[in-house]
Every structure is written in structure tokens, then in C-alpha cells.
């Protein structure tokens, strides 16, 4: 994450968090990108888990938000990859097809949140803020 001065509406010092958004629906992907960029985040998008894994290997991210069911590796497969390589990285799973088994597996793998569609943007933003909050906490001396 990169420090920067922020505008007057935000804290005196804040960080630009880099988010990886993984969503196979182009309209939803674009909406999430726009909403999160408006909130001040740096956003990279991927259309499926395969593309996300390639981006993940080349970049540093502070949070991953992923759809669960997608072609070429879904959200749970991506979550497993993240846990193996960056276990501290928060991952939020978003799905229209939530079932107890998938929810349980996501929680078992350490998902920061599991959000059902239709997506409420306020719920997503709250989950993003909550997942990033521990990273913003100042180090104790």
C-alpha cells in the first residue's frame, strides 16, 4: 500500500489500497470498479479466476473481492490460492448462488466476508472497510 495525502473529506493521512476485483459479468465488474475507485481505492479487475491468478502473481494487492461462480476457476479456488501464497490477504466472496456448503468452505478458508447477490453496495463497502481496517491500524510501539 502506498501512503498519500488525501482530500479534506478524508483523514489527514490515508493509504491508497490496491484491490483486485474478480467478476465474470462485465457490467457488474465495471460498476464495482467505478464505485470502489470513487471511494479512493486503486482497482485492478479480472474477468475470471484464471486471469486473477495471473494478475495476483504479478502484483501486490491489499484485498481481493471475487465472485464465487465463474468460468476458469471460481472464487473458492482463488481463495485457496490466496491462502497458500498470501494467507494474511483478506478475500471477500460475492455470490448469487450461496449455499451452506460454499459458505462453510469460504469461512473455513478464511474469507473476510461472504456477500449474497443481489449486491447492496453499502454492504460491500462496509465489508471492504472492515476487511482493510486491521491493515490501517497504527503499529504499536
N, C-alpha and C positions, 0 to 999 in steps of 0.2 A: 504494500500500500504506500501511497505517496502523500506526503504532507503538502498542504497548500493553504493559503489564506482564503477564507470564504466570504461571501457577501454578508451584509449586515443582518439578514434574516436567519443566519445560522450561527453556530458557535464561533467565537473569535478564531480558533484554530480547529480545523477539521481535517479529515483524511478523504482522499478520493479512493473509494473501494472499487475494485475491479470485479465485476460479476460476469459469470458465464451463464447465459440463458439458453436452454436446450428445449426446443419446441418444434414439432414437425408441421404444425399449422402455420402457414406464412403470415396470415393476418394476426393471429394471436402472438406470434413471435415479434412482429413489428410493434404491436400495441405494448407488449411488455418492455421492449427496448425503449420506446418513447417515454413511457411512464417512469421507468427507472432512471433514464437519463435526466428527465425533468427533476427528479429527486436529487440529482447531483452525482449519481454513480457513473462510472465508466463501464460500458456494457459491450460484451462480445457475444454474438449469437451463433448458434449451431442448429441445423435442421434435424439432426438425429444423434443418437449416441455414438455412432462411429465417427462422425465429424467432431463431436465434442471431445472424444478421447484424443484425437489428433491435436486439437487446439490445446487441450489440457497438458499434453506432453511438451508443448512449445511455450506455454505462457504461465504466468503466475496469477492466480485468482484468489479472491477473499471469500467468495461464496458461489455456489452453483445452485441454480433454480432449474429443475428439469421436469418435463412431462414424464409420465410413467410409461405409457404405451406409445412406442414409436418404431418405425422400421429401423433395422440395422442397430440393434442394441437399445433397450429401453432404459428407463430411469433407474430401475433396481440394479441392472448390470453396470450402469455408470456409477451408481453409489458404491457398489462393490469395488470397482476400480479405484475410485477416490479413496476409499478406506484403506486399500493396500498401499497406496502411494503417498497420500497426504491425510492421515487419519484425523487431524485436527480441523480440516476444512469443513465448514458447515454446508450441508446439502438440503435443499427444500424440494420435496416431491409434490407435483401438482398432477391431479388425475380426474378424468371424468368417469373412470371405471374402478373406483375404490372398492375393494373388498377386504374382509377381515384378514385374510392371509397375506395380501400385499401390504396392508397397513402394518401388520405384525412384523413382517420381514424388514420393512423400511425402518421401523423403530429399533428392531434388533441390530440392524446395521448402523444405527446412529444417526438417522435422518433428523435434522433440526426441526422439521415440520412436515406434515402431510396434509395438503390442502385439496379439497374437492372442488371440481368444476360443477356448475358454472362459477367461475372465479370472481370473487369480490376483491377488487383492487385494494381496498382498505385492509382486508385480511392478509393479502400478500405483502403489502408494505409493512404491516405490523410484524409479520413473520421475518421479513428481511431485516428490519431494525433489531428485533430480538436476537436473531442469529449473529448479527455483527456486533452487538453490544459488548460481549466479552472481549472482543478484539480492540474496542475503543477504550477500555478501562486502562487508566494510567498504571504503570508499573509501580509497585510499592518499593520504598527504599529500605 
